[in-house]
Amino acid sequence: MAEWRNHVAPLGPGVIGIAKHGRMVTDAAIVGSDLQALLDGDERAPEQLVNAASLPGAVGRVWAMADHHFGYGLPIGGVLATDHDAGEQGGAVSPGAVGFDINCGVRMLAFDMMADDLPDPAKFARRLGGRVPSGTSGRGGVDLSAQDLTNVLEEGASAAADLGLGAVDDLRRLESNGRLDADVDAVSSRARERGMSSMGTLGSGNHFAELQAVEEVVDGETAEAWGLYEGQLVAMIHSGSRGLGHQVCTDHVRHLERQFVSDDGGWRHEGYDWWIPDRQLAAAPRHSPEAEAYLGAMGAAANYAFANRAVLAQRLITALEAHTRSEVEWSTVYDVAHNIAKDEEHVIDGKRCMCSVHRKGATRAFPGQHEELCPEHKSTGQPVLVPGDMGTGSWLLAGPKLDMNPAFGSSCHGAGRRLSRAAARAQVDVKDLKERLQASGIHLKHGTERGLAEEAPEAYKVVDDVVDATERAELARRVARLSPRVVVKG
């Protein structure tokens, strides 16, 4: 039996704690209130939280959001913060705790039209599928010159707009204004090569472009501040840094993992005199050359992802205008990153701490008045985009109005997988799935039937339950529920 089971207890409304034990340097927390379900469930994800809480410099609590599940090193849905001032060179920065699809994220657009006024949605699904390439390859993407790619890696979303490829109406409505500090020289030639032709493509797996209707407004004041109303046509685009980001993570994970040797049931870095329990969490001190190189390359990959979602947004808008044969008024609601590490100041045990906050499959949910938010969000808190599954719906949440939430200003990022991809393929009847979606008025354009089975609604947790748990833990609050109308899957 895993030792963590002896150290779990409720912490408060909607949160279960794992107290520090063994080699942990801080506590862990899981969003949820069903302690028995946690004890009866998959023990691998809690074990990964315990491992992450053993990293040098870990502070506060290591969190698992309500949609968490087992991942590489850190659970998907995990949040880890490490202190810049820990030790001689700072706390751990771990590429594995960020993930391979760097800045996989969601952009939400709002249109000045009613969802019911979209003509022939089945035809539009086919049109959008032709305009928004999906799948594992970069086929159909924009061919960038070497200089264009460099500009994208350095400047992010604004570079896509400058190239005339991306839709950007207000950079302030993109997390970090659609740009992180980057070191293009830290991006390998192989990563650059993989990014040359993938710009403007969705990718595969759980990536999607989706037209939705605002089904229900829960917080009318906030929805009005964001320009949203019931029945409105909106869109979500979920994609990331494609092969470029995957290669960046691969390069730096391999480089760091090679520096750790097996020792005492875990792994030791002799140069930094660090011991870690899982080599998938291979890390380097924040102020070390290895961490600086990774963060610089990660920033470049994140910028590629911001630009990619801008290009995808432009392609979606162009397809909608061609379909309706009219100019469409649109605005960006928000754009959030999922897999990313950022330098942020937080208050821990009453003291200010500059931290490296790793969010892996978790969304930033900053409070109103935070200096990084634009004026429209000062009174409401930051928009938090939570896609569900393609047969059920999604949610738009908001961060707290006043105070930073205890999870370093983080929230869930989606419904979270309930079944592995293999289990979903074994259980889902694809023909039946298509019939169910069509009967629900959901018009689908997808790639392979294998991929469609892996992304079936039953493969995911119930998004309403995830949002309920998130709200109960006071990480974010509900603003509006969204229902799918047209879905293009990766």
Buried (B, 14 or more C-beta within 10 A) or exposed (E): EEEBEEBBEEBEEBBBBBEBEEBBBBBBBBBBBEEEEBBEEEBEBBBBBBBBBBBBBBBBBBBBBBBBBBBBBBBBBBBBBBBBBBBEBBBBBBBBBBBBBBBBBBBBBBBEBBBEEBEEBEEBBBBBBEBBBBBBBBEBBBEBEEEBBBBBBBBBBBBBBBBEBBBBEEBBBBBBBBBBBBBBEBBBEBBBEBBBBBBBBBBBBBBBBBBBBBBBBBBEEBBEBBEBBBEBBBBBBBBBBBBBBBBBBBBBBEBBBEBBEEEEEBBBBEEBEBBBBBBBBBBBBBBBEBBBBBBBBBBBBBBBBBBBBBBBBBBBBEBBEEBBEEEBEBBBBBBBBBBBBBBBEBEBEEEEBBBBBBBBBBBBBBBBBBEBBBEBBBEBBBBBBBBBBBBBBBBBBBBBBEEBBBBBBBBBBBBBBBBEBEBBBEEBEBEEBBEBBEEBEBBBBBBEBEBBBBBBBBBBBBBBBBBBBBBBBBBBBBBBBBBBBBBBBB
